Amino acid sequence: MKIAKELSQELIRSVLWTTLLTLVFLLNNWSGNSMSDILIALPFFVALYYFFFSIGKDEVTTLMNRWIDSDLKKVLVFPVALMVLYFLYIVLNKQNPFQGSIAFVPFLIIFPVLFFVARRGRDPQIDWIDFTAFVLYLLAANFIKVNPTGNLPFKGDGFDSVYRIMIMLTAAYSFVTIRGIKDVGFFPVLNLKFLWTAIWVWFVYYLFVFIVGYYVDFIKINGHESISKVLLTKIGVTLLITYLHTGIFEELFFRGILQNMLAKRIGQAKSWKIFWQWGLVILTPLAVLVGYTLKGGMQWFPAFMSLSIFAAAYLIEKANKSQAGVYTALAITSVIFGLVHYHSGAIVYISFACLAGWAYGYTYIKTKNVFYSALVHTLVNSSALAFGLEFMK
């Protein structure tokens, strides 16, 4: 009876979050898109974001696991429903569902689910198979360019796309519901303490970035000619789209899944030092390689940032300030997160991205919720626009 009441309350909260976001969606797209495009997109937007705000909650996960039990047909109901939504949306917008890279969508949705179904009910401890699944899925989701992604609305570049939301929902369903990874934190929650943590972490991080970046001529202050309604609207829309499109996506994968699994794996081993040593030995040389394969000054900076992050983790672990392995996992994830920004081509940017990974991961440790680490991520990504700054290569 208590569980049913809690589930009902959580689903009502999901309805409220979805309703609020839907109103913002309508306000943002009302004047720039045709009525038909909005009306076609609306039911898909509502359905997908209702799933988005519900799937990661403990009560929902428990209910789904009870219903699924060991029935493979039931396991596939949710991913198949996602595929139906995607292909129906594509067809309604007069696109060929059998053309080009669209054919990869069933693989991307079904693969991680079946991967974990094969080991469902076995050893619950985290092992290399889980990390293999994570790497394969993240690489597939990022390197297989599905087109069209199904923007909402279809002809706009609004909040997000059906495809990107599906990838997040599939990851949450696969790793949380089917694999049973705890503490992913893929659900919205209002908590003033968590909010304060996100704000002060962003402030401290960005103050450091501004001081160092300005000193090394990485940051240029352009400012704004005036604070207008147009500028404020642009900043607001950028914050929301960045939060939904980039922030939550990257935080779910890097903090909710990768950092979380690493911390659990290190905790199982009961020896954080060996993981810390391997992380340092592998990632710091990679940071050196990254720095010296790019043009520009301060080629030593990525390696210096990597060493600093691992040194901080070592000191915290030695002081026993938290559960063993948590900050080692944070250090490893932070440096990986920074190095995957190699595509930016900017040495200082990559170095700051490593430190940003620490800021996001620290927020995740304190809140156990990717929605708050995504908030820090969003504030960081949007600060240049808000303050009139320009990053130099």
PARO-453413 format. One record per residue (C-alpha): x, y, z. Coordinates in pm, whole numbers. Each point is the difference from the previous one (the first is absolute). Layout:
BEGIN
+--------+--------+--------+
:     c1 :     c2 :     c3 :
+--------+--------+--------+
:      X :      Y :      Z :
...
+--------+--------+--------+
This chain:
BEGIN
+--------+--------+--------+
:     c1 :     c2 :     c3 :
+--------+--------+--------+
:      0 :      0 :      0 :
:    284 :    238 :     91 :
:    190 :    -87 :   -320 :
:   -310 :     60 :   -213 :
:    -51 :    339 :    166 :
:    363 :    100 :    -57 :
:    -19 :   -112 :   -364 :
:   -317 :    200 :    -52 :
:    161 :    311 :    148 :
:    308 :    -38 :   -220 :
:   -208 :    -44 :   -315 :
:   -200 :    310 :     89 :
:    326 :    193 :     33 :
:    100 :   -129 :   -343 :
:   -327 :    135 :   -140 :
:     69 :    340 :    157 :
:    356 :     15 :   -137 :
:   -122 :   -105 :   -344 :
:   -281 :    256 :      3 :
:    235 :    281 :     98 :
:    253 :    -90 :   -269 :
:   -277 :    -37 :   -259 :
:   -120 :    355 :     70 :
:    353 :    132 :    -49 :
:     27 :   -207 :   -320 :
:   -317 :    157 :   -137 :
:    102 :    354 :     94 :
:    342 :    -44 :   -159 :
:   -126 :   -150 :   -327 :
:   -335 :    170 :    -51 :
:    118 :    283 :   -224 :
:    288 :   -166 :   -185 :
:   -170 :   -319 :   -123 :
:   -315 :    -94 :   -184 :
:   -304 :   -112 :    197 :
:      4 :   -341 :   -171 :
:    365 :    -63 :     98 :
:    -73 :     92 :    362 :
:   -312 :   -217 :     17 :
:    185 :   -299 :   -147 :
:    293 :     43 :    240 :
:   -208 :     68 :    312 :
:   -123 :   -355 :     88 :
:    349 :   -142 :    -60 :
:    155 :    272 :    214 :
:   -245 :    -68 :    284 :
:     38 :   -380 :    -13 :
:    380 :      1 :    -21 :
:     52 :    253 :    275 :
:   -249 :   -176 :    225 :
:    217 :   -310 :    -38 :
:    306 :    222 :     45 :
:   -122 :    129 :    337 :
:   -115 :   -345 :    119 :
:    231 :   -278 :   -117 :
:    286 :     61 :    245 :
:   -208 :     10 :    318 :
:     44 :   -285 :    248 :
:   -374 :    -57 :     31 :
:    -41 :    -29 :   -377 :
:    304 :   -228 :    -31 :
:   -135 :   -228 :    272 :
:   -343 :    -21 :   -165 :
:    148 :    -71 :   -344 :
:    226 :   -274 :    137 :
:   -291 :   -168 :    174 :
:   -206 :     11 :   -318 :
:    284 :   -119 :   -225 :
:    123 :   -277 :    230 :
:    184 :   -229 :   -244 :
:   -229 :     41 :   -301 :
:    203 :    108 :   -306 :
:   -311 :    124 :   -178 :
:    -73 :    239 :    285 :
:    364 :    114 :      8 :
:    -35 :    116 :   -362 :
:   -328 :    188 :     43 :
:    162 :    332 :     97 :
:    277 :      8 :   -265 :
:   -247 :   -108 :   -269 :
:   -236 :    278 :    111 :
:    287 :    249 :    -42 :
:     71 :   -128 :   -351 :
:   -367 :     23 :    -94 :
:     -7 :    361 :    117 :
:    310 :     86 :   -203 :
:   -109 :   -166 :   -325 :
:   -355 :    131 :     30 :
:    134 :    353 :     46 :
:    227 :    -42 :   -304 :
:   -289 :   -130 :   -215 :
:   -237 :    278 :    112 :
:    262 :    248 :   -115 :
:     15 :   -168 :   -342 :
:    340 :   -163 :     39 :
:    100 :   -345 :   -123 :
:     49 :   -228 :    306 :
:    212 :   -246 :   -203 :
:    249 :    248 :   -138 :
:    366 :     40 :     99 :
:    112 :      0 :    362 :
:   -356 :    -16 :    136 :
:     40 :   -378 :    -29 :
:    248 :     11 :    292 :
:   -263 :    126 :    246 :
:   -136 :   -348 :     95 :
:    357 :   -117 :     70 :
:     77 :    301 :    220 :
:   -319 :    -48 :    202 :
:     -4 :   -378 :     31 :
:    375 :    -76 :     31 :
:     64 :    122 :    359 :
:   -328 :   -150 :    122 :
:     78 :   -349 :   -132 :
:    362 :     35 :    115 :
:   -112 :     27 :    361 :
:   -291 :   -244 :    -34 :
:    264 :   -267 :    -66 :
:    145 :     52 :    346 :
:   -320 :     88 :    185 :
:    -17 :   -168 :    339 :
:    371 :    -84 :      9 :
:    278 :    152 :    212 :
:   -113 :    353 :     88 :
:    356 :    128 :     39 :
:    140 :    241 :   -258 :
:    255 :   -155 :   -236 :
:    175 :     60 :   -333 :
:   -308 :   -117 :   -192 :
:   -196 :    298 :    133 :
:    271 :    244 :   -108 :
:     20 :   -170 :   -339 :
:   -373 :     49 :    -47 :
:     34 :    364 :    102 :
:    285 :     72 :   -243 :
:   -164 :   -183 :   -291 :
:   -332 :    174 :     50 :
:    145 :    348 :     47 :
:    223 :    -37 :   -307 :
:   -288 :   -134 :   -211 :
:   -236 :    277 :    112 :
:    255 :    270 :    -81 :
:    165 :   -131 :   -317 :
:   -304 :   -140 :   -179 :
:   -155 :    312 :   -147 :
:   -371 :    -67 :    -24 :
:   -180 :    233 :   -238 :
:   -258 :    133 :     47 :
:     21 :     13 :    376 :
:   -358 :    118 :     22 :
:     26 :    353 :    134 :
:   -289 :    121 :    215 :
:   -156 :    168 :   -201 :
:    130 :   -185 :   -305 :
:    101 :    308 :   -203 :
:    131 :    188 :    300 :
:    306 :    -20 :    220 :
:   -191 :      9 :    323 :
:     44 :   -168 :    334 :
:    129 :   -335 :   -118 :
:    -63 :   -286 :   -239 :
:   -194 :   -324 :     29 :
:    320 :   -193 :    -69 :
:    207 :    166 :    273 :
:   -272 :    -43 :    261 :
:    -31 :   -366 :   -102 :
:    372 :    -54 :     53 :
:    -20 :    137 :    355 :
:   -313 :   -200 :     78 :
:    160 :   -317 :   -137 :
:    314 :     56 :    208 :
:   -206 :     57 :    315 :
:   -224 :   -301 :    -67 :
:    294 :   -229 :    -84 :
:    237 :     93 :    282 :
:   -252 :     80 :    275 :
:   -301 :   -227 :    -59 :
:    154 :   -299 :   -177 :
:    359 :      1 :    138 :
:   -103 :    136 :    339 :
:    269 :    269 :     45 :
:    -86 :    201 :    310 :
:     38 :    374 :     67 :
:     -3 :    113 :   -364 :
:   -222 :    292 :    104 :
:   -182 :     48 :   -331 :
:   -308 :    178 :    132 :
:    -96 :    359 :     85 :
:    -29 :    105 :    362 :
:    -34 :    337 :    171 :
:    254 :     38 :    277 :
:    133 :    338 :    115 :
:    317 :   -153 :    144 :
:     77 :   -168 :   -333 :
:    -78 :    324 :   -183 :
:    240 :    195 :    220 :
:    271 :   -263 :    -58 :
:    -40 :     33 :   -378 :
:     14 :    380 :     13 :
:    310 :     35 :    218 :
:    187 :   -273 :   -190 :
:    -72 :    182 :   -327 :
:    107 :    334 :    150 :
:    330 :   -130 :    139 :
:     83 :   -188 :   -320 :
:    -82 :    289 :   -231 :
:    185 :    252 :    215 :
:    311 :   -216 :    -32 :
:    -50 :    -41 :   -375 :
:    -51 :    372 :    -48 :
:    310 :    101 :    198 :
:    231 :   -256 :   -162 :
:   -159 :     30 :   -344 :
:     24 :    378 :     -2 :
:    362 :    -11 :    118 :
:    105 :   -237 :   -282 :
:   -206 :    186 :   -264 :
:   -246 :   -286 :    -40 :
:   -298 :    214 :     95 :
:    -91 :    325 :   -169 :
:   -260 :    233 :    157 :
:   -238 :    132 :   -266 :
:   -287 :     96 :    228 :
:   -348 :     96 :   -117 :
:   -100 :    332 :   -150 :
:   -317 :     -4 :    208 :
:   -208 :   -235 :    211 :
:   -309 :    -43 :   -215 :
:   -302 :   -224 :      5 :
:    135 :   -176 :   -310 :
:    331 :    -76 :    173 :
:   -167 :   -126 :    316 :
:   -235 :   -219 :   -204 :
:    295 :   -140 :   -194 :
:    187 :    -77 :    322 :
:   -308 :   -166 :    150 :
:    -66 :   -216 :   -305 :
:    370 :    -91 :    -23 :
:      2 :   -109 :    365 :
:   -303 :   -223 :    -45 :
:    109 :   -158 :   -328 :
:    355 :    -54 :    128 :
:   -139 :   -160 :    316 :
:   -224 :   -244 :   -187 :
:    216 :    -61 :   -307 :
:    356 :     -7 :    137 :
:      2 :     20 :    379 :
:   -222 :   -292 :     96 :
:    120 :   -216 :   -291 :
:    369 :     25 :     91 :
:    -59 :    -12 :    374 :
:   -210 :   -314 :    -26 :
:    277 :   -180 :   -185 :
:    311 :    141 :    169 :
:   -116 :     49 :    356 :
:   -318 :   -204 :     54 :
:    136 :   -309 :   -176 :
:    380 :     12 :    -48 :
:    113 :    176 :    319 :
:   -265 :   -182 :    200 :
:    105 :   -343 :   -130 :
:    369 :     79 :     51 :
:    -62 :     98 :    362 :
:   -193 :   -321 :     59 :
:    265 :   -212 :   -174 :
:    281 :    157 :    206 :
:   -205 :    -48 :    317 :
:    -42 :   -369 :    -84 :
:    377 :    -40 :    -40 :
:     58 :    166 :    339 :
:    320 :    158 :   -130 :
:    -27 :    342 :   -157 :
:    379 :     38 :    -41 :
:     37 :   -247 :   -285 :
:   -275 :    174 :   -198 :
:    148 :    338 :     81 :
:    342 :   -118 :   -120 :
:   -131 :   -147 :   -324 :
:   -207 :    311 :    -65 :
:    302 :    221 :     52 :
:    232 :   -218 :   -210 :
:   -239 :    -26 :   -295 :
:   -172 :    338 :     -7 :
:    287 :    239 :     76 :
:    210 :   -119 :   -298 :
:   -314 :     34 :   -213 :
:    -34 :    355 :    128 :
:    362 :     66 :   -101 :
:    -71 :   -144 :   -345 :
:   -311 :    215 :    -36 :
:    190 :    315 :     92 :
:    291 :    -60 :   -235 :
:   -208 :   -102 :   -301 :
:   -185 :    331 :     -7 :
:    128 :    337 :   -112 :
:     34 :    281 :    250 :
:    171 :     83 :    324 :
:    -30 :   -163 :    343 :
:     27 :   -350 :   -145 :
:     87 :   -123 :    348 :
:   -331 :    124 :    143 :
:   -216 :   -315 :    -57 :
:    262 :   -216 :    172 :
:     32 :    250 :    284 :
:   -378 :     -3 :     46 :
:     -7 :   -379 :     -3 :
:    274 :    -19 :    265 :
:   -175 :    262 :    213 :
:   -330 :   -187 :    -14 :
:    159 :   -332 :     93 :
:    199 :    168 :    279 :
:   -320 :    150 :    143 :
:   -171 :   -340 :    -15 :
:    296 :   -165 :    173 :
:     -2 :    249 :    288 :
:   -376 :    -35 :     49 :
:     15 :   -380 :    -11 :
:    289 :     -6 :    250 :
:   -194 :    228 :    235 :
:   -295 :   -246 :     -4 :
:   -246 :    283 :    -56 :
:   -243 :   -223 :   -187 :
:    -57 :   -358 :   -107 :
:    322 :   -142 :   -145 :
:     25 :     28 :   -377 :
:   -257 :    275 :    -53 :
:    255 :    272 :    -75 :
:    223 :   -235 :   -197 :
:   -299 :    -69 :   -224 :
:    -59 :    375 :    -17 :
:    360 :     65 :   -108 :
:     -2 :   -269 :   -270 :
:   -334 :    114 :   -140 :
:     99 :    367 :     11 :
:    318 :    -48 :   -204 :
:   -176 :   -227 :   -249 :
:   -275 :    260 :    -36 :
:    256 :    271 :    -70 :
:    202 :   -203 :   -249 :
:   -305 :    -94 :   -209 :
:    -28 :    373 :    -73 :
:    305 :    -42 :   -223 :
:   -226 :     88 :   -294 :
:    -10 :    362 :    125 :
:    362 :     39 :   -113 :
:     76 :    238 :    289 :
:    258 :   -107 :    258 :
:   -125 :    230 :    275 :
:   -362 :    -95 :    -67 :
:     80 :   -371 :     39 :
:    182 :     71 :    327 :
:   -293 :    199 :    134 :
:   -233 :   -281 :   -111 :
:    194 :   -240 :    227 :
:    -59 :    236 :    292 :
:   -362 :     45 :   -105 :
:    -36 :   -378 :     20 :
:    114 :     25 :    362 :
:   -257 :    274 :     68 :
:   -284 :   -201 :   -156 :
:    110 :   -323 :    166 :
:     36 :    165 :    340 :
:   -355 :    135 :    -31 :
:   -118 :   -350 :    -89 :
:    175 :   -145 :    308 :
:   -173 :    253 :    225 :
:   -346 :    -29 :   -157 :
:     -8 :   -349 :   -155 :
:   -205 :    159 :   -275 :
:    104 :     67 :   -360 :
:   -256 :    278 :    -34 :
:    208 :    214 :    238 :
:    338 :    -84 :   -153 :
:   -168 :     85 :   -333 :
:    -99 :    336 :    148 :
:    366 :     79 :     73 :
:     87 :   -124 :   -350 :
:   -263 :    230 :   -150 :
:    111 :    305 :    198 :
:    360 :    -58 :   -106 :
:    -90 :    -44 :   -368 :
:   -226 :    306 :     -2 :
:    216 :    239 :    203 :
:    192 :    130 :   -301 :
:   -325 :    117 :   -160 :
:   -138 :    139 :    326 :
:    313 :    200 :     84 :
:    101 :     96 :   -353 :
:    318 :   -208 :    -11 :
:    182 :   -157 :   -294 :
:    234 :   -298 :     16 :
:    313 :     28 :   -212 :
:    159 :   -305 :   -168 :
+--------+--------+--------+
